[in-house]
């Protein structure tokens, strides 16, 4: 494998790590990036790589929120305020119970996407995975972020912490996650936007979106791997592992950045960014299609 291909994988990992958890559509960025610095791999492996690289991003969430997500973690190391803001630090049993409840909510929220996404996976890849759909969704949800932030301005959210999300609310957020099956929507974008519309604070919406990503992205990666058949070459194994490691390292920074940013700012900047990116994607692939049409020989 050439150093050029290794550098390409490095860039893909960086872009995946930055964009997976920000509400700006990692798919939109990866499609554009793949067209600009095309990986020298088969089309079948490219589809697997674009999904499986997300496993690195998942591990970043697991690392950063390990104590909050692990019901078996020892509470002896916990100091100061508890992880949820509702239980006394010394009440380890109550906190572990609360973690189990959190996972139940995550599972409930993932049901709609699993019911719709698994049977329609191949159909969506064939009919929706194109630059024009991605551009349209980037622009549409960019506008929605701006509209929702303007609507919520000055209002106190009904749900300020992840622990306050009810089972019913978790399911409704899961319905918004179904929308992310359309490329360009952004899984984090759809769930964060949906949670905010339903009354969650920015931090609660973002955090719950992170947790939803764990089973969803793991499931999507497993489906792709099973379909591919695990028959990877040594070079393909290196590409997958290297891409995931880079995505993991960058995701750690990306998640910390987002949580720090939204403590002082709203999501409108991401909305404007999505609109600009959507226009760029539309123009880039539109001009490319026109040039290809003009260059085609007359029949």
C-alpha positions as CSV (number, residue, x, y, z in Angstrom):
1,X,0.0,0.0,0.0
2,X,1.4,3.4,-1.0
3,X,1.9,6.3,1.4
4,X,-0.6,8.2,-0.6
5,X,-3.3,5.7,0.2
6,X,-2.3,5.8,3.9
7,X,-2.6,9.6,3.9
8,X,-6.0,9.3,2.3
9,X,-7.2,7.0,5.0
10,X,-5.8,9.4,7.6
11,X,-7.9,12.2,6.1
12,X,-11.0,10.1,6.0
13,X,-10.5,9.2,9.7
14,X,-10.0,12.9,10.6
15,X,-13.2,14.0,8.7
16,X,-15.2,11.1,10.2
17,X,-14.0,11.9,13.7
18,X,-14.9,15.6,13.4
19,X,-18.2,15.3,11.6
20,X,-19.8,12.2,13.2
21,X,-20.9,13.9,16.4
22,X,-21.4,17.4,15.1
23,X,-24.8,17.9,13.6
24,X,-23.4,18.6,10.1
25,X,-23.7,15.1,8.4
26,X,-20.6,12.9,8.3
27,X,-22.2,11.3,5.2
28,X,-22.2,14.5,3.3
29,X,-18.6,15.2,4.1
30,X,-17.5,11.6,3.3
31,X,-19.3,11.6,-0.1
32,X,-17.6,14.8,-1.1
33,X,-14.3,13.7,0.3
34,X,-14.5,10.3,-1.5
35,X,-15.0,12.1,-4.8
36,X,-12.1,14.4,-4.2
37,X,-9.5,11.9,-3.0
38,X,-10.9,8.6,-4.2
39,X,-9.7,5.6,-2.2
40,X,-8.1,2.9,-4.4
41,X,-10.3,0.1,-3.2
42,X,-13.3,-1.9,-4.6
43,X,-16.7,-0.4,-4.5
44,X,-17.9,-3.1,-2.2
45,X,-15.1,-2.5,0.3
46,X,-15.6,1.3,0.1
47,X,-19.2,0.9,1.3
48,X,-18.0,-1.2,4.3
49,X,-15.2,1.3,5.1
50,X,-17.6,4.3,5.1
51,X,-19.7,2.6,7.8
52,X,-17.3,0.6,9.8
53,X,-14.9,3.5,10.4
54,X,-17.7,4.8,12.6
55,X,-16.7,2.2,15.2
56,X,-13.8,4.4,16.2
57,X,-16.2,7.2,16.9
58,X,-18.3,4.9,19.0
59,X,-15.3,4.0,21.2
60,X,-14.7,7.7,21.9
61,X,-18.2,8.0,23.4
62,X,-17.7,4.8,25.4
63,X,-14.4,6.2,26.8
64,X,-15.6,9.7,27.6
65,X,-18.9,8.5,29.2
66,X,-17.7,5.1,30.6
67,X,-18.8,5.8,34.2
68,X,-22.1,7.1,33.1
69,X,-22.8,4.1,30.7
70,X,-21.3,1.3,32.8
71,X,-23.7,0.0,35.5
72,X,-20.9,-2.1,36.9
73,X,-18.3,0.6,37.4
74,X,-17.1,1.1,41.0
75,X,-18.4,4.3,42.6
76,X,-15.5,4.5,45.0
77,X,-13.6,6.7,42.6
78,X,-16.5,9.2,42.2
79,X,-16.0,12.5,44.0
80,X,-18.0,15.7,44.3
81,X,-21.3,15.8,42.5
82,X,-22.7,12.6,41.0
83,X,-22.8,11.9,37.3
84,X,-26.5,12.6,36.9
85,X,-27.1,15.5,39.2
86,X,-30.0,13.7,41.0
87,X,-28.5,11.0,43.2
88,X,-26.2,11.3,46.3
89,X,-22.7,10.3,45.5
90,X,-22.7,7.7,48.1
91,X,-25.8,6.0,46.8
92,X,-23.9,3.7,44.3
93,X,-26.8,1.3,44.0
94,X,-29.2,4.1,43.0
95,X,-26.7,5.4,40.4
96,X,-26.2,2.0,38.9
97,X,-30.0,1.5,38.7
98,X,-30.2,4.8,37.0
99,X,-27.6,3.7,34.4
100,X,-29.7,0.6,33.6
101,X,-32.7,2.8,33.1
102,X,-30.6,5.0,30.8
103,X,-29.8,2.0,28.6
104,X,-33.4,0.9,28.5
105,X,-34.3,4.4,27.2
106,X,-31.5,4.1,24.6
107,X,-32.8,0.8,23.4
108,X,-36.4,2.1,23.2
109,X,-35.2,5.1,21.2
110,X,-33.3,2.7,18.8
111,X,-36.4,0.5,18.0
112,X,-37.9,2.8,15.3
113,X,-34.7,3.1,13.3
114,X,-34.1,-0.7,13.5
115,X,-37.6,-1.5,12.4
116,X,-37.4,0.8,9.4
117,X,-33.7,0.8,8.6
118,X,-32.8,-2.9,8.6
119,X,-35.3,-4.1,5.9
120,X,-34.7,-0.9,3.8
121,X,-30.9,-0.8,4.0
122,X,-30.2,-2.0,0.5
123,X,-33.1,0.1,-1.0
124,X,-31.8,3.3,0.6
125,X,-28.3,2.6,-0.6
126,X,-29.5,2.2,-4.1
127,X,-32.0,5.1,-4.3
128,X,-31.1,7.7,-1.7
129,X,-27.3,7.5,-1.5
130,X,-26.5,10.3,-4.0
131,X,-25.1,13.8,-3.8
132,X,-28.4,15.5,-4.6
133,X,-30.3,13.9,-1.7
134,X,-27.4,14.7,0.6
135,X,-27.3,18.4,-0.5
136,X,-31.0,18.8,-0.1
137,X,-31.0,17.3,3.4
138,X,-28.0,19.4,4.4
139,X,-29.8,22.6,3.4
140,X,-33.2,21.6,4.8
141,X,-31.9,20.6,8.3
142,X,-29.6,23.6,8.3
143,X,-32.7,25.8,8.0
144,X,-34.5,23.8,10.6
145,X,-31.7,24.3,13.1
146,X,-31.9,28.0,12.7
147,X,-35.7,28.1,12.9
148,X,-35.8,25.9,16.1
149,X,-33.1,28.0,17.8
150,X,-35.0,31.2,17.0
151,X,-38.2,29.6,18.3
152,X,-36.5,28.5,21.5
153,X,-34.7,31.7,22.2
154,X,-35.2,32.9,25.7
155,X,-37.2,29.8,26.7
156,X,-36.2,27.5,29.5
157,X,-36.1,23.8,28.3
158,X,-38.5,21.4,30.1
159,X,-35.7,18.7,30.1
160,X,-32.3,20.0,31.2
161,X,-30.5,16.8,31.9
162,X,-30.3,13.4,30.2
163,X,-31.6,11.7,33.3
164,X,-34.9,13.6,33.0
165,X,-35.7,12.1,29.6
166,X,-38.7,9.8,30.0
167,X,-39.3,6.5,28.2
168,X,-42.0,8.2,26.1
169,X,-39.8,11.1,25.2
170,X,-36.9,8.6,24.4
171,X,-39.2,6.9,21.9
172,X,-40.2,10.1,20.3
173,X,-36.6,11.1,19.9
174,X,-36.1,7.7,18.3
175,X,-38.7,8.5,15.7
176,X,-36.6,11.5,14.7
177,X,-33.6,9.2,14.4
178,X,-35.5,7.4,11.6
179,X,-35.2,10.5,9.5
180,X,-31.4,10.2,9.7
181,X,-31.6,7.1,7.5
182,X,-31.8,9.5,4.6
183,X,-28.2,10.4,3.7
184,X,-27.2,14.0,4.5
185,X,-29.7,14.3,7.3
186,X,-27.0,13.5,10.0
187,X,-27.9,11.0,12.7
188,X,-26.8,13.4,15.4
189,X,-28.5,16.3,13.6
190,X,-31.8,14.6,13.5
191,X,-31.8,13.4,17.1
192,X,-30.5,16.6,18.5
193,X,-33.0,18.7,16.5
194,X,-35.8,16.3,17.5
195,X,-34.9,16.4,21.2
196,X,-34.8,20.2,21.2
197,X,-38.2,20.4,19.4
198,X,-39.5,18.1,22.2
199,X,-38.2,20.3,24.9
200,X,-34.7,19.1,25.7
201,X,-31.8,21.4,26.4
202,X,-28.9,21.5,24.0
203,X,-26.6,19.6,26.3
204,X,-29.2,16.9,27.1
205,X,-30.1,16.5,23.4
206,X,-26.5,16.2,22.4
207,X,-25.6,13.8,25.1
208,X,-28.5,11.5,24.5
209,X,-27.7,11.6,20.8
210,X,-24.2,10.4,21.6
211,X,-25.6,7.4,23.5
212,X,-28.1,6.5,20.7
213,X,-25.1,6.4,18.3
214,X,-23.6,3.4,20.1
215,X,-26.1,0.7,19.3
216,X,-27.1,2.3,16.0
217,X,-23.6,2.6,14.6
218,X,-22.5,-0.7,15.9
219,X,-25.5,-2.4,14.3
220,X,-25.0,-0.7,11.0
221,X,-21.3,-1.7,11.0
222,X,-22.2,-5.3,11.8
223,X,-24.7,-5.5,9.0
224,X,-22.1,-4.2,6.5
225,X,-19.5,-6.6,7.7
226,X,-21.9,-9.6,7.5
227,X,-22.9,-8.6,4.0
228,X,-19.3,-8.3,2.9
229,X,-18.5,-11.6,4.4
230,X,-15.4,-10.8,6.5
231,X,-13.2,-11.8,3.5
232,X,-10.7,-8.9,3.9
233,X,-7.2,-8.7,2.5
234,X,-4.3,-7.6,4.7
235,X,-4.4,-4.2,3.2
236,X,-8.2,-3.8,3.7
237,X,-7.8,-4.8,7.4
238,X,-5.1,-2.1,7.8
239,X,-7.3,0.5,6.2
240,X,-10.2,-0.3,8.5
241,X,-8.2,-0.4,11.7
242,X,-6.1,2.7,10.9
243,X,-9.3,4.6,9.9
244,X,-11.0,3.6,13.1
245,X,-8.1,4.6,15.3
246,X,-7.8,8.0,13.7
247,X,-11.6,8.5,13.9
248,X,-11.5,7.5,17.6
249,X,-8.7,10.0,18.5
250,X,-10.4,12.9,16.6
251,X,-13.9,12.0,18.0
252,X,-12.6,12.4,21.6
253,X,-11.7,16.0,20.7
254,X,-14.9,16.6,18.7
255,X,-17.2,15.5,21.5
256,X,-15.4,17.6,24.0
257,X,-15.5,20.6,21.7
258,X,-19.3,20.3,21.0
259,X,-20.2,19.9,24.7
260,X,-18.1,22.9,25.6
261,X,-19.4,25.0,22.7
262,X,-23.1,24.5,23.3
263,X,-22.7,25.6,27.0
264,X,-22.2,29.1,25.7
265,X,-23.6,29.0,22.1
266,X,-26.5,27.7,20.1
267,X,-26.6,25.5,17.1
268,X,-27.3,28.2,14.5
269,X,-23.7,28.2,13.4
270,X,-24.0,24.6,12.5
271,X,-27.2,25.4,10.6
272,X,-25.4,28.0,8.5
273,X,-22.5,25.7,7.9
274,X,-24.9,22.9,6.7
275,X,-26.6,25.3,4.2
276,X,-23.2,26.4,2.8
277,X,-22.0,22.9,2.5
278,X,-25.2,21.8,0.9
279,X,-24.9,24.4,-1.7
280,X,-21.2,23.5,-2.3
281,X,-22.2,19.8,-2.7
282,X,-25.0,20.7,-5.1
283,X,-22.9,22.9,-7.2
284,X,-19.9,20.6,-7.3
285,X,-21.7,17.5,-8.4
286,X,-24.1,19.5,-10.6
287,X,-21.2,21.1,-12.5
288,X,-19.5,17.7,-12.7
289,X,-22.6,16.1,-14.2
290,X,-22.9,18.9,-16.7
291,X,-19.3,18.6,-17.8
292,X,-19.6,14.8,-18.1
293,X,-22.7,15.2,-20.2
294,X,-21.0,17.7,-22.5
295,X,-17.9,15.5,-22.8
296,X,-20.0,12.4,-23.8
297,X,-19.7,11.4,-27.4
298,X,-22.8,12.0,-29.5
299,X,-24.7,8.8,-30.5
